[in-house]
Amino acid sequence: MMKIKKRTGFKNEIITVIPEKILKKLSTHPLMKNLYPTDIGFFPNAEYHYRKRRQGAAESILIYCIKGKGFVQVKQEKQQIKKGEIILIPAGLPHSYGTLIKESWSIYWVHFRGNNAQFYPEIKADNNLKINQVAPENAAIIVKLFRQLSTTFENGFTINNLIYASQLLGHLLALIYYPPVKLTKKLNENSYVEQTINYFQTHLDQTITLKKLADYNNLSASHLSRIFKEETGYSPIDFFIHLKIKKACQLLDMTNLSIKAIAARLGYSDQYYFSRIFKKIMNLPPSKYRKLEKG
């Protein structure tokens, strides 16, 4: 019996393909050249879905499963995707994806290009594709953004619609891959990062060591450093120093406290050392920062 395989043709599906002639204009437009969608769609309750690209696609592909389950295969590695999971397939990577036997899935998807498209995370250290679990509190807004993307061009490919879609795509990718720490509620390694930052906020007047932070989290110093840098881009101590300098900027802007007094409030007994740290981060000393015209 021949297996049924369908690329498209699902009931109530939505597909938008932006003409290549328009895409060429987007690739040079100052507001869109860094990131723009090329194809957008929604396949609800898709059975027998199967897509294979032996040479990969010319664009990066983002797939969000909101119901059911399916798979994505790269090389010989097949990974299952289920409800609430997102996967990003980089441009040029041979792949296949679709539903599992006797299963269906509902997926939103978008293909995108741009100067910045290559920088979004997709490959793990073992060269498998990375599957991201959408945080439950972000799921509704991610679906909303996909829906807006998929209906943006109902009234044509106007310049306003194209710019709007480009900005929506950027918002969508940022929410998936770079959510603010305050949005992270998963009870896993990220909770240690949030716990550490909360600790920082209430101890800005103190000197804190990495060992003290590790003991506070009941983790090794190396483990804490790794997960903290993965989440924030900074080592714990560097992050703490940046928070101190951010607070120093607020005090310089909103109070008449002397630089020495501000340094003391932030745990620096030596105002000159504080000034050097401030200048290293802000690229000017606190005295000059205070004189800047702002707003």
C-alpha contacts under 8 A as a table, 3 or more apart, distances in Angstrom:
res1	aa1	res2	aa2	distance
4	I	48	Y	5.91
5	K	48	Y	5.09
5	K	49	H	5.81
5	K	50	Y	5.49
6	K	9	G	7.13
6	K	48	Y	5.78
6	K	49	H	4.82
6	K	50	Y	5.59
6	K	51	R	7.62
7	R	49	H	5.85
7	R	50	Y	5.62
7	R	51	R	5.71
8	T	49	H	7.38
9	G	13	E	7.20
10	F	13	E	5.42
10	F	43	F	6.38
10	F	44	P	7.11
10	F	45	N	7.73
10	F	46	A	5.94
10	F	47	E	7.96
11	K	43	F	7.97
11	K	44	P	7.21
12	N	43	F	7.48
12	N	44	P	6.81
13	E	41	G	7.33
13	E	42	F	5.55
13	E	43	F	4.83
13	E	44	P	6.20
14	I	40	I	7.89
14	I	41	G	5.02
14	I	42	F	4.97
14	I	43	F	6.70
14	I	150	S	6.99
15	I	39	D	7.36
15	I	40	I	5.82
15	I	41	G	4.33
15	I	42	F	6.66
15	I	150	S	7.41
16	T	39	D	5.60
16	T	40	I	5.14
16	T	41	G	6.20
16	T	150	S	7.01
16	T	153	F	7.60
17	V	38	T	6.16
17	V	39	D	4.48
17	V	40	I	6.60
18	I	22	I	6.82
18	I	23	L	6.80
18	I	37	P	8.00
18	I	38	T	5.38
18	I	39	D	6.19
18	I	157	F	7.73
19	P	22	I	5.44
19	P	23	L	6.39
20	E	23	L	4.82
20	E	24	K	6.26
21	K	24	K	5.46
21	K	25	K	7.03
22	I	25	K	5.26
22	I	26	L	6.47
23	L	26	L	4.92
23	L	27	S	6.26
23	L	38	T	7.09
24	K	27	S	5.25
24	K	28	T	7.15
25	K	28	T	5.64
25	K	29	H	6.31
26	L	29	H	5.04
26	L	32	M	5.67
26	L	33	K	5.60
26	L	36	Y	7.30
27	S	32	M	6.82
27	S	33	K	4.32
27	S	34	N	7.56
27	S	114	G	6.64
28	T	32	M	7.47
28	T	33	K	5.25
29	H	32	M	5.34
29	H	33	K	5.30
30	P	33	K	5.91
31	L	34	N	7.55
31	L	163	I	6.84
32	M	35	L	5.66
32	M	36	Y	5.84
32	M	114	G	7.68
32	M	163	I	6.41
32	M	166	S	5.99
33	K	36	Y	6.85
33	K	114	G	5.39
33	K	115	N	6.40
34	N	113	R	7.76
34	N	114	G	4.32
34	N	115	N	4.32
34	N	116	N	5.07
34	N	117	A	7.17
35	L	112	F	6.94
35	L	113	R	5.78
35	L	114	G	4.19
35	L	115	N	6.49
35	L	116	N	6.01
35	L	117	A	6.07
35	L	166	S	6.21
35	L	169	L	7.59
35	L	170	G	7.04
36	Y	112	F	5.53
36	Y	113	R	5.61
36	Y	114	G	5.99
36	Y	165	A	7.27
36	Y	166	S	4.69
36	Y	169	L	7.02
37	P	40	I	7.07
37	P	110	V	6.64
37	P	111	H	5.72
37	P	112	F	4.14
37	P	113	R	6.39
37	P	165	A	7.18
37	P	166	S	6.51
37	P	169	L	7.14
38	T	59	E	7.88
38	T	110	V	7.47
38	T	111	H	5.50
38	T	112	F	5.32
38	T	113	R	7.03
39	D	110	V	5.64
39	D	111	H	5.05
39	D	112	F	7.16
40	I	108	Y	7.94
40	I	109	W	5.93
40	I	110	V	4.40
40	I	111	H	6.43
40	I	149	L	7.13
40	I	150	S	5.72
41	G	108	Y	5.87
41	G	109	W	5.35
41	G	110	V	6.35
41	G	150	S	5.84
42	F	106	S	7.44
42	F	107	I	5.76
42	F	108	Y	4.46
42	F	109	W	6.30
42	F	150	S	7.33
43	F	46	A	5.81
43	F	105	W	7.89
43	F	106	S	5.50
43	F	107	I	5.39
43	F	108	Y	6.57
44	P	105	W	6.88
44	P	106	S	4.27
44	P	107	I	6.48
45	N	67	K	7.72
45	N	68	G	7.90
45	N	104	S	5.58
45	N	105	W	5.14
45	N	106	S	4.85
46	A	49	H	6.02
46	A	99	T	7.65
46	A	104	S	5.15
46	A	105	W	5.31
46	A	106	S	6.02
47	E	99	T	6.57
47	E	102	K	7.89
47	E	103	E	6.52
47	E	104	S	4.49
47	E	105	W	6.93
48	Y	98	G	7.30
48	Y	99	T	6.01
48	Y	100	L	7.80
48	Y	101	I	7.53
48	Y	103	E	7.88
48	Y	104	S	7.17
49	H	98	G	4.82
49	H	99	T	5.37
49	H	104	S	7.83
50	Y	96	S	7.31
50	Y	97	Y	5.80
50	Y	98	G	4.17
50	Y	99	T	6.66
51	R	96	S	5.43
51	R	97	Y	5.44
51	R	98	G	6.18
52	K	94	P	7.96
52	K	95	H	5.97
52	K	96	S	4.09
52	K	97	Y	6.60
53	R	56	G	4.91
53	R	57	A	6.67
53	R	94	P	5.65
53	R	95	H	5.55
53	R	96	S	6.15
54	R	94	P	4.90
54	R	95	H	6.48
55	Q	92	G	6.33
55	Q	93	L	6.67
55	Q	94	P	4.92
55	Q	95	H	7.94
56	G	91	A	6.36
56	G	92	G	4.33
56	G	93	L	4.43
56	G	94	P	3.94
56	G	95	H	6.11
57	A	60	S	7.04
57	A	61	I	7.97
57	A	91	A	5.32
57	A	92	G	5.28
57	A	93	L	6.96
57	A	94	P	7.57
58	A	91	A	5.33
58	A	92	G	5.96
59	E	90	P	7.11
59	E	91	A	4.61
59	E	92	G	7.39
59	E	111	H	5.69
59	E	112	F	5.33
59	E	113	R	5.36
60	S	88	L	6.98
60	S	89	I	5.65
60	S	90	P	4.47
60	S	91	A	4.39
60	S	111	H	5.56
60	S	112	F	5.42
60	S	113	R	6.53
60	S	117	A	7.04
60	S	118	Q	7.78
61	I	88	L	5.59
61	I	89	I	5.05
61	I	90	P	6.49
61	I	91	A	7.31
61	I	109	W	7.10
61	I	110	V	5.84
61	I	111	H	4.47
61	I	112	F	6.55
62	L	86	I	7.15
62	L	87	I	5.90
62	L	88	L	4.52
62	L	89	I	6.50
62	L	109	W	5.48
62	L	110	V	5.36
62	L	111	H	6.39
63	I	86	I	5.60
63	I	87	I	5.45
63	I	88	L	6.46
63	I	107	I	6.52
63	I	108	Y	5.91
63	I	109	W	4.47
63	I	110	V	6.83
64	Y	84	G	7.22
64	Y	85	E	6.00
64	Y	86	I	4.42
64	Y	87	I	6.73
64	Y	107	I	5.39
64	Y	108	Y	5.20
64	Y	109	W	6.23
65	C	68	G	7.32
65	C	69	K	7.24
65	C	81	I	7.13
65	C	82	K	6.14
65	C	83	K	5.08
65	C	84	G	5.86
65	C	85	E	5.70
65	C	86	I	6.40
65	C	105	W	6.88
65	C	106	S	5.88
65	C	107	I	4.47
65	C	108	Y	6.65
66	I	82	K	7.70
66	I	83	K	4.73
66	I	84	G	5.49
66	I	85	E	7.55
66	I	105	W	7.59
66	I	106	S	5.69
66	I	107	I	5.92
66	I	108	Y	7.71
67	K	82	K	7.06
67	K	83	K	4.74
67	K	84	G	7.59
67	K	105	W	5.37
67	K	106	S	4.99
67	K	107	I	7.26
68	G	82	K	5.95
68	G	83	K	5.76
68	G	103	E	7.02
68	G	104	S	5.68
68	G	105	W	4.23
68	G	106	S	6.49
69	K	80	Q	7.12
69	K	81	I	5.54
69	K	82	K	4.17
69	K	83	K	6.36
69	K	99	T	6.48
69	K	100	L	6.88
69	K	103	E	6.82
69	K	104	S	6.47
69	K	105	W	5.27
70	G	80	Q	5.77
70	G	81	I	5.21
70	G	82	K	6.40
70	G	97	Y	7.36
70	G	98	G	5.51
70	G	99	T	4.03
70	G	100	L	5.06
70	G	103	E	7.52
70	G	104	S	7.28
70	G	105	W	6.45
71	F	78	K	6.58
71	F	79	Q	5.48
71	F	80	Q	4.31
71	F	81	I	5.35
71	F	97	Y	5.38
71	F	98	G	5.63
71	F	99	T	6.19
71	F	100	L	6.65
72	V	78	K	5.79
72	V	79	Q	5.42
72	V	80	Q	6.51
72	V	81	I	7.24
72	V	95	H	7.20
72	V	96	S	5.81
72	V	97	Y	4.21
72	V	98	G	6.82
73	Q	76	Q	6.82
73	Q	77	E	5.54
73	Q	78	K	4.15
73	Q	79	Q	6.15
73	Q	95	H	5.57
73	Q	96	S	5.20
73	Q	97	Y	6.06
74	V	77	E	5.45
74	V	78	K	6.55
74	V	93	L	7.72
74	V	94	P	6.48
74	V	95	H	4.78
74	V	96	S	6.84
74	V	128	N	7.34
74	V	129	L	7.56
75	K	94	P	7.31
75	K	95	H	7.03
77	E	128	N	7.20
81	I	85	E	6.22
81	I	86	I	7.65
81	I	131	I	7.57
82	K	85	E	5.84
84	G	133	Q	6.02
84	G	134	V	5.58
84	G	139	A	7.47
85	E	131	I	6.54
85	E	132	N	5.59
85	E	133	Q	4.61
85	E	134	V	5.87
86	I	131	I	5.83
86	I	132	N	5.13
86	I	133	Q	6.41
86	I	134	V	7.04
87	I	122	E	7.50
87	I	129	L	7.35
87	I	130	K	6.45
87	I	131	I	4.93
87	I	132	N	6.25
88	L	121	P	7.76
88	L	122	E	5.51
88	L	129	L	7.44
88	L	130	K	7.41
88	L	131	I	7.70
89	I	93	L	7.15
89	I	122	E	6.52
89	I	129	L	7.16
90	P	93	L	6.00
90	P	118	Q	7.23
90	P	122	E	6.71
91	A	118	Q	7.92
99	T	103	E	6.05
99	T	104	S	5.65
99	T	105	W	6.40
100	L	103	E	5.19
100	L	104	S	7.10
108	Y	146	F	6.63
109	W	146	F	7.90
112	F	117	A	7.06
113	R	116	N	7.89
113	R	117	A	5.56
114	G	117	A	5.16
114	G	118	Q	7.97
115	N	118	Q	7.22
116	N	119	F	5.64
116	N	120	Y	7.67
117	A	120	Y	6.20
120	Y	173	L	7.97
120	Y	177	Y	7.67
121	P	130	K	7.97
121	P	177	Y	7.53
122	E	129	L	5.83
122	E	130	K	5.43
123	I	126	D	7.90
123	I	127	N	5.65
123	I	128	N	5.90
123	I	129	L	4.89
123	I	130	K	5.57
124	K	127	N	5.29
124	K	128	N	5.62
124	K	129	L	6.15
124	K	130	K	5.67
125	A	128	N	7.50
134	V	138	N	6.66
134	V	139	A	6.16
134	V	176	I	7.05
135	A	138	N	5.35
135	A	139	A	6.37
135	A	184	T	7.42
135	A	185	K	7.63
135	A	186	K	7.18
136	P	139	A	5.22
136	P	140	A	7.87
137	E	140	A	7.10
137	E	183	L	7.79
138	N	141	I	5.65
138	N	142	I	6.21
138	N	175	L	7.79
138	N	183	L	7.98
139	A	142	I	5.18
139	A	143	V	6.21
140	A	143	V	5.25
140	A	144	K	6.18
141	I	144	K	4.83
141	I	145	L	6.13
142	I	145	L	5.11
142	I	146	F	6.26
142	I	172	L	6.48
142	I	175	L	7.62
142	I	176	I	7.90
143	V	146	F	5.09
143	V	147	R	6.11
144	K	147	R	5.06
144	K	148	Q	6.15
145	L	148	Q	5.06
145	L	149	L	6.13
145	L	168	L	6.71
145	L	169	L	7.96
145	L	172	L	6.39
146	F	149	L	5.01
146	F	150	S	6.14
146	F	172	L	7.75
147	R	150	S	5.09
147	R	151	T	6.28
148	Q	151	T	5.31
148	Q	152	T	5.82
148	Q	168	L	7.99
149	L	152	T	5.31
149	L	165	A	5.92
149	L	168	L	6.86
149	L	169	L	7.50
150	S	153	F	7.41
151	T	154	E	5.59
152	T	155	N	7.50
152	T	161	N	6.21
152	T	164	Y	7.93
152	T	165	A	6.72
153	F	156	G	4.92
153	F	157	F	5.79
153	F	158	T	7.98
153	F	161	N	6.43
153	F	162	L	7.95
155	N	158	T	7.92
156	G	161	N	7.65
157	F	161	N	6.17
157	F	162	L	6.28
158	T	161	N	5.18
158	T	162	L	6.20
159	I	162	L	5.07
159	I	163	I	6.16
160	N	163	I	5.29
160	N	164	Y	6.03
161	N	164	Y	5.02
161	N	165	A	6.09
162	L	165	A	5.18
162	L	166	S	6.23
163	I	166	S	5.06
163	I	167	Q	6.29
164	Y	167	Q	5.25
164	Y	168	L	6.12
165	A	168	L	4.96
165	A	169	L	6.10
166	S	169	L	5.22
166	S	170	G	6.47
167	Q	170	G	5.11
167	Q	171	H	6.29
168	L	171	H	5.06
168	L	172	L	6.11
169	L	172	L	5.00
169	L	173	L	6.21
170	G	173	L	5.29
170	G	174	A	6.09
171	H	174	A	5.15
171	H	175	L	6.15
172	L	175	L	5.27
172	L	176	I	6.32
173	L	176	I	5.12
173	L	177	Y	5.96
173	L	178	Y	7.62
174	A	177	Y	5.36
174	A	178	Y	4.88
174	A	179	P	6.30
175	L	178	Y	5.69
175	L	179	P	4.79
176	I	179	P	6.39
179	P	183	L	6.41
179	P	184	T	7.31
180	P	183	L	5.53
180	P	184	T	7.13
181	V	184	T	5.28
181	V	194	E	6.64
182	K	185	K	7.68
182	K	194	E	7.39
184	T	190	N	6.92
184	T	191	S	7.58
184	T	194	E	7.87
185	K	190	N	7.70
185	K	191	S	6.83
186	K	190	N	6.70
186	K	191	S	6.56
187	L	190	N	7.13
187	L	191	S	5.67
188	N	191	S	5.61
188	N	192	Y	7.48
189	E	192	Y	5.47
189	E	193	V	7.03
189	E	227	I	6.77
190	N	193	V	5.10
190	N	194	E	6.39
190	N	227	I	7.55
190	N	231	E	7.23
191	S	194	E	5.03
191	S	195	Q	5.93
192	Y	195	Q	4.97
192	Y	196	T	6.01
192	Y	217	N	6.64
192	Y	224	L	7.86
193	V	196	T	5.10
193	V	197	I	6.22
193	V	227	I	7.41
193	V	228	F	5.64
193	V	231	E	7.41
194	E	197	I	5.15
194	E	198	N	6.19
195	Q	198	N	5.16
195	Q	199	Y	6.24
195	Q	217	N	7.96
196	T	199	Y	4.97
196	T	200	F	6.24
196	T	213	L	7.21
196	T	217	N	7.59
197	I	200	F	4.92
197	I	201	Q	6.27
197	I	240	F	7.95
198	N	201	Q	5.14
198	N	202	T	6.62
199	Y	202	T	5.44
199	Y	203	H	6.31
200	F	203	H	5.13
200	F	204	L	6.04
200	F	240	F	6.25
200	F	243	L	7.87
201	Q	204	L	5.88
201	Q	243	L	7.71
203	H	206	Q	5.47
204	L	207	T	7.90
204	L	240	F	7.91
204	L	243	L	7.72
204	L	244	K	6.06
204	L	265	R	7.88
204	L	266	L	5.49
204	L	267	G	7.01
205	D	264	A	7.50
205	D	265	R	5.40
205	D	266	L	4.11
205	D	267	G	4.35
206	Q	266	L	6.67
206	Q	267	G	4.75
207	T	267	G	6.09
208	I	212	K	6.57
208	I	213	L	7.32
208	I	237	I	7.71
209	T	212	K	5.20
209	T	213	L	6.48
209	T	237	I	7.35
210	L	213	L	5.07
210	L	214	A	6.10
210	L	221	A	6.34
210	L	236	P	7.22
210	L	237	I	6.80
211	K	214	A	5.02
211	K	215	D	6.10
211	K	221	A	6.07
212	K	215	D	5.16
212	K	216	Y	6.11
213	L	216	Y	4.97
213	L	217	N	6.32
213	L	221	A	7.74
214	A	217	N	5.22
214	A	218	N	5.84
214	A	219	L	5.06
214	A	220	S	5.61
214	A	221	A	5.06
214	A	224	L	6.35
215	D	218	N	4.79
215	D	219	L	6.33
215	D	220	S	7.56
216	Y	219	L	7.87
219	L	223	H	6.46
219	L	224	L	6.21
220	S	223	H	5.26
220	S	224	L	6.25
221	A	224	L	5.26
221	A	225	S	6.08
222	S	225	S	5.11
222	S	226	R	6.16
223	H	226	R	5.19
223	H	227	I	6.34
224	L	227	I	5.47
224	L	228	F	5.89
225	S	228	F	5.21
225	S	229	K	6.04
225	S	235	S	5.89
225	S	236	P	6.30
226	R	229	K	5.38
226	R	230	E	6.17
226	R	235	S	7.95
227	I	230	E	5.07
227	I	231	E	6.23
228	F	231	E	5.27
228	F	232	T	6.04
228	F	233	G	7.52
228	F	234	Y	7.04
228	F	235	S	6.43
228	F	236	P	6.35
229	K	232	T	5.21
229	K	233	G	4.60
229	K	234	Y	4.76
229	K	235	S	5.19
229	K	236	P	7.28
230	E	233	G	5.83
230	E	234	Y	7.93
234	Y	238	D	6.03
234	Y	239	F	5.63
235	S	238	D	5.28
235	S	239	F	6.12
236	P	239	F	5.15
236	P	240	F	6.22
237	I	240	F	4.98
237	I	241	I	6.23
238	D	241	I	5.10
238	D	242	H	6.26
239	F	242	H	5.10
239	F	243	L	6.32
240	F	243	L	5.09
240	F	244	K	6.31
241	I	244	K	5.00
241	I	245	I	6.27
242	H	245	I	5.09
242	H	246	K	6.06
242	H	281	I	7.52
243	L	246	K	4.99
243	L	247	K	6.21
244	K	247	K	5.13
244	K	248	A	6.13
244	K	266	L	6.35
245	I	248	A	4.74
245	I	249	C	6.18
245	I	278	F	6.19
245	I	281	I	7.74
246	K	249	C	5.18
246	K	250	Q	6.55
247	K	250	Q	5.08
247	K	251	L	6.33
248	A	251	L	5.08
248	A	252	L	6.10
248	A	262	I	6.56
248	A	263	A	7.77
248	A	266	L	7.62
249	C	252	L	5.07
249	C	253	D	6.11
249	C	286	P	7.92
249	C	289	Y	7.88
250	Q	253	D	5.12
250	Q	254	M	5.90
251	L	254	M	5.22
251	L	255	T	5.34
251	L	256	N	7.90
251	L	257	L	7.30
251	L	262	I	6.98
252	L	255	T	5.88
252	L	256	N	7.06
252	L	257	L	7.22
252	L	259	I	7.87
252	L	262	I	7.88
252	L	286	P	7.58
252	L	289	Y	7.86
252	L	290	R	5.65
253	D	290	R	6.28
257	L	261	A	5.99
257	L	262	I	6.33
258	S	261	A	5.11
258	S	262	I	6.25
259	I	262	I	5.04
259	I	263	A	6.04
259	I	271	Q	6.90
259	I	286	P	7.24
259	I	287	S	7.59
260	K	263	A	5.10
260	K	264	A	6.26
260	K	270	D	7.82
260	K	271	Q	5.13
261	A	264	A	5.06
261	A	265	R	6.24
262	I	265	R	5.05
262	I	266	L	6.42
263	A	266	L	5.24
263	A	267	G	6.46
263	A	268	Y	4.98
263	A	269	S	6.83
263	A	270	D	7.36
263	A	271	Q	5.58
263	A	274	F	6.05
264	A	267	G	5.16
264	A	268	Y	5.04
264	A	269	S	5.59
264	A	270	D	7.90
264	A	271	Q	7.59
265	R	268	Y	7.40
268	Y	271	Q	6.50
268	Y	273	Y	7.56
268	Y	274	F	6.09
270	D	273	Y	5.39
270	D	274	F	6.37
271	Q	274	F	4.89
271	Q	275	S	6.09
272	Y	275	S	4.94
272	Y	276	R	6.29
273	Y	276	R	5.12
273	Y	277	I	6.35
274	F	277	I	5.15
274	F	278	F	6.09
275	S	278	F	4.94
275	S	279	K	6.07
275	S	285	P	5.87
275	S	286	P	6.29
276	R	279	K	5.14
276	R	280	K	6.13
276	R	285	P	7.19
277	I	280	K	5.10
277	I	281	I	6.49
278	F	281	I	5.42
278	F	282	M	5.89
278	F	283	N	7.64
278	F	284	L	7.35
278	F	285	P	6.17
278	F	286	P	6.53
279	K	282	M	5.12
279	K	283	N	4.74
279	K	284	L	4.52
279	K	285	P	4.60
279	K	286	P	7.08
280	K	283	N	5.54
280	K	284	L	7.46
282	M	285	P	7.48
284	L	288	K	6.43
284	L	289	Y	6.48
285	P	288	K	5.56
285	P	289	Y	6.27
286	P	289	Y	4.87
286	P	290	R	6.13
287	S	290	R	5.39
287	S	291	K	6.79
288	K	291	K	5.20
288	K	292	L	6.54
289	Y	292	L	5.33
